[in-house]
């Protein structure tokens, strides 16, 4: 097939996140299966307007502020000149509403929708714009096939009015060679909590720092690592200082993949306190390397953590319950060992290769091709 994919960012974009990882892991494998892949996305400072990366032809136009405005013009032109079999529209942030101006078979991919979550992240005016921009999704995309990465997202769009029969769930995969358990790697000498991801307000790392204050009262030698960059980092540094934790919370910023994996392996518990996610890929990565997880009982996260088996879920925003779950993992070696073993079994179920084959079958169905072509 000749596949056109549409997303706000590609993986080279400084604003790329989990949605870009998900889409491009699948697209790279589709290219390896023999499909012709074009990804259309926004540009960024210093980027090439066009390049080919691991079999994916990437076309970049505009920037993060103008992309949704200029995309219709460029997409119509691109579709006129090239005979694509199918469009993969990744709705990550504001939908592009391509059914209004493109006559092309379409698979709609939804990592997750913001809804009212957006008001936890940005100012009211911009938040209202994004919130209202999501509202016409059901009437515009009704009748198309949707693909989501978690049961939580599926339930979300069913509540909005998309028929359940039009929705398929394909979980994210994982690179288990990279995120491999190494029993020779020991945990840190002191009880260590890890957050790894973008530093955004809705990720709720501020809840983690508050819970860590409670943990420190019971485990004075405990430490916290907040790994990643983002526009809320300054707020977190100020919070840690105000709580007298500036010497106990490490903010290393962006780290290499190798260092990320090492920190994840050696930590006693990995944490994801976000208000809402599409899936929670770092939960599976932590399970895969043999580290227990504590996460908020939020959409997406509750799908990637098996409560009591791979880690614990806690009521979002409940700081005392959050701290109790962390202390349970940090103070009971036997419990932590059971969670680590459960996580290793759970992570074995996820593979990007398997996810890509399922995604390919879905694309062939939507495009009207004969799925028997596949091996």
N, C-alpha and C positions, 0 to 999 in steps of 0.2 A: 504493500500500500504506500501511497504518497500522503504523508501525514503532516498537517499543519498544527502546531501547538501554540497556544497563546497564554502567556503569564506576565505578571508585572515585572518580574526580575528573572535573570539567570543566575547561576551559582557564582559567577564572578562579581556580581553586583554587591557592593558593601552592605546593602540592605537585605540580602538573601537570608532565608531562614529555612525552617523545616519543610515548608511547602515546596521550595525550590529543590531541596534534596530529594524529596519524594518524586517529583515530576521527572527530574533529570536522571535519577537512578533507573526509572522505567524507560525513558526515551533512549538512553544509551544502549540498553539491552534490546529495545526494538530495532535500533539501527544495526546491532549485531545479528539480529534475526533476519536482516535483509531488507527492512523497510526504509524508505526515504523520509528523513525527518527534517523538518524546518521548525525552529522555535523563534517566534516573534515576541519581543519584549522591550522594555524601556532601556534607555542608555544611562550612562553614568560618567562622571569626569574621568577622562583618560581612556575610555573604552574604544574598541574598534567598532565601526558601524556594522561590519559583517565579518564573521570568521567561522571556521568549522572546528568544533571541539569534540573529540571522541565520537566522530561520526554524525554529530548533530550540527546542522547548518544554523547558525544563530544570526538573526537580523535584529539590530537594536535601533530604535528611533525615539526621539524625544527624551524626556527624563521623568523622574518619579512624580513631578507635578503636572506635566502636560500629557503624559502617555495616554490616559483614558480619553482625552479630547482629540488627539491626533490619530489614535489607533483605527477608527473606522475608515478614514481616508486611505491609509496605507494598506489596510487589510483588503478593502475592495479592489485596490489596484493589484495587490499580490495574487488574489484569487482569480482575477480576470486573466492574468498572464500565465498562471500555472494551474494545472488540472489536479487539484488535491482530491483525494478520495474521502477525507474526513478531517474535521476540525476537533481538536481537544482544547476546550476552553477551561482553564484552571481559574476558578473563582476564588481568588485570594485577595481580600480587601473588596474593592468595588467591582461589581460585575461589569463586563463589557457590553452586554446585551446584543451579542452578535446576531441572534435570530432576526433582529429588526433590519439588518442591512446586508446579511450574507445568506445566500442560498446554497448551503453546504451541510451535509450530514454532520451532526455534532454530538460529541460525548462531553457532558458537563462534569468536570471534576471539582469536588468541593472538599478541601481539607477541613475547614470549619468557617462558619459565618460569625461576624462580630455581634450583630444585634446590639443590645444595650451595653455589652462589654466595652464597646468603643468609648463610652463616657468615663470609664475608669482610666483611660489611657491619654486622651487628648482633650483640648478645650471644648466647651459646649457647642460653639459655632461649627467647627470642623467635624466634631462628633455627630452633630445633627445632620450635616451634609452626607456623611458616610452612612448613617443609620437610614436616612430617607432613600439613599441610592440603592439600598438593598431591598426596599419595599416592593418594587415592581417585579422581583425575581420570579414569582410564581406565574403570573399571567404571561410573561414574556417567554419563559422556558418550559411552560407546560407542554407535555407530550414528548419531551426529549428524555433520553436516558441519562441518569445521574450515577456517578461513581463517587463513593465516599470512603474515607480511610478508617472510620470507626462506627460502631453502632450508635454512639451518642450523636454524631453528626447526622446519621440517617434519621434518627428520631426527631432531631431538630427540624430538618427540612420537611418531614412528614407533617409535623405540627404547623408548618407554614402553609401546607396545602399541596405538596407534591405527592402523588400517589406512591404508596410503598412499593407497588409492583414495578415502578420506573427506577428504583434505586438498587444498586448493587454495592456490596461492601467488599473491598480488597484491602486487607491490612498492609501496612508498610512492612518492608523487609528489613534486613540488617546484614551488614558485612561481617560475618562471624569470623573470618580470618583476621580482620582488624580488631574486632571486639571479641577477642578470644580469652578464655579463662586460662590463667597461668598459675597453677598451684604453688610454683616456686616463688611467686611474688608475695611478700608478706604485707600485712596492713601496717599503717603508720603506728608509731610507738604510743601515741596518745590518741584518745577517741576523736575521730575526725569526721566532720559532716561536709558534704560537697554539694554545692549548687553549680551547675554548668549549663550555660545558655545565654540568650540575649538578656540584657538588663533593661527591661521595660516595666513600667508601673504595673500593668495587668498581670505580669509574671509573679507579683506579690512576694518578692524576695524580702520586702520589709517585714512581712509576717515571720519569715524564717529568722531574721535577726532578732525580732522580739522573742520568739520561742527559744532562740539560742541563749538569751539572757537568763531564761528560766533553767535551761540545761546547765549553764555554768554554775548556778547555785548548788547543784547536786554533783556536778563533775567539774571541779575547778580547773583540771588540766585539759578539758575539751577545747577543740579549735574548730573554726569554720572557714572554708574556702569558698569564695564567690567568684567563679571563673567566667569571664565574658565581658563584652563591652555593650554599651547602650546609653541612651540619654537619661536614664534614671540612676546612673552610677554615683553621681555626686550626692544625690539624696541619701543613698545607702551609706556612703562614707560618713555623712553628717549624722545619720542615725546611730551608726556604730560608735562614733565618738561621743554622742550625747548619752549613750548607755554605758560608757566606760569600757567599751569593747574594742577600741582601736588597735590594741596589741594582740587581740585574739581572733580577729577577722582579717583574712588575707584577701586582697583584691588584685590578683595578678593580671587582670585584663585578658586580652586575647592570647591564647597559647596554641602551639602547634598540635597537630593531630596526635603525634606520638606522646606529647606531654599530657594531653587530654586523657588518653587511654591509661597512662601510668597513674595519674591522679585518681581516675575512676576505679582502677583496680585496687589501689592502696587505701582508699577511703573506707570507713566502716559503714557509712550509709550515704546514699545519694538522694537528693531531695528535689521535688518539683511542686512548688506551692501555688501554681498558676490558677487564675480564675476560670480559664477556659482554654482548651487546646483541641486540635484536631485528633491527636493521638497520644503524643508524649513519647517521642522516639528515644529520648535519653533514658527513659525508664527501662526500655528494652535493652539499650546499650549497656546500662549498669547491670541488669540481670545477666546479660551475656558474659560479662567479665567476672561475675561472681560477687556482686555487691548488692546488698539489700536496699530497698527503696522505701521512702516515705513520701506520699504525694497527697495533694488535696483530693477530696472526693468530688471532682469537677468533671464536666463533660470532656471526653477524650481520655483524661487521666485514669478514670475509673475503668476504662477498657484496656489500658496497657499495664495495669497493676492488678494482680490477683491478691485481694486483701487476705492477709494471714498466711499466704503461701509464698509470694515473692517479695512481700513487704507489707506495708500498712497504708490504708487510706484514713484520712481524718476529715472532720467537717471543715469545709473551707472557712477560714477566718477565725476558727476557734484556737487561739494561741495556746491555751492550757492543754487541750487535747493533742495539739501538734507536738508540744514539748514532751508530753507523756509517751507518745509513739517513738519519738527520737530516743528518749531515755531507755525505753524497753529494748531497743535494738543495741544501744551502746553499752548497756550494763549486763546483758544476758548473752554470753557467748554461745550457749547452746541454742537459744532462739535464733540468734543471728545466723548461725551455721545452717539451721533448717531453712531459713528464708533464702540464703545464698544457694543452697541446693535446689530449692523450688524455682528460683529464678533461672538457674542454668537449664532446667528442664523446660521451662516456659519459653525461653529464648530460642530453643531449638526448633520451635514451630514456625519461625519467621525467616524468610529468604527472599531477597530481591529477585532472584531468578524465577522462583515460583510466582511471586507477585506479578512479574512482567509477563509470564505466560498467561496468567489469568486475565491480565489487562489486554493482552493481544487478542485473546478469544472474544472479549467484550467489544473491542474495536472492530473486529471482523463482523460480528453480529450487527453492530450499529451501521457499519458501512455496507452491509448487505452482501458481504463476501461469503464464500463457502468455507466454513471453519474446518472442514476436512483437509484443507491445504496444510494445516499445521502438523508438525511432527509430534 
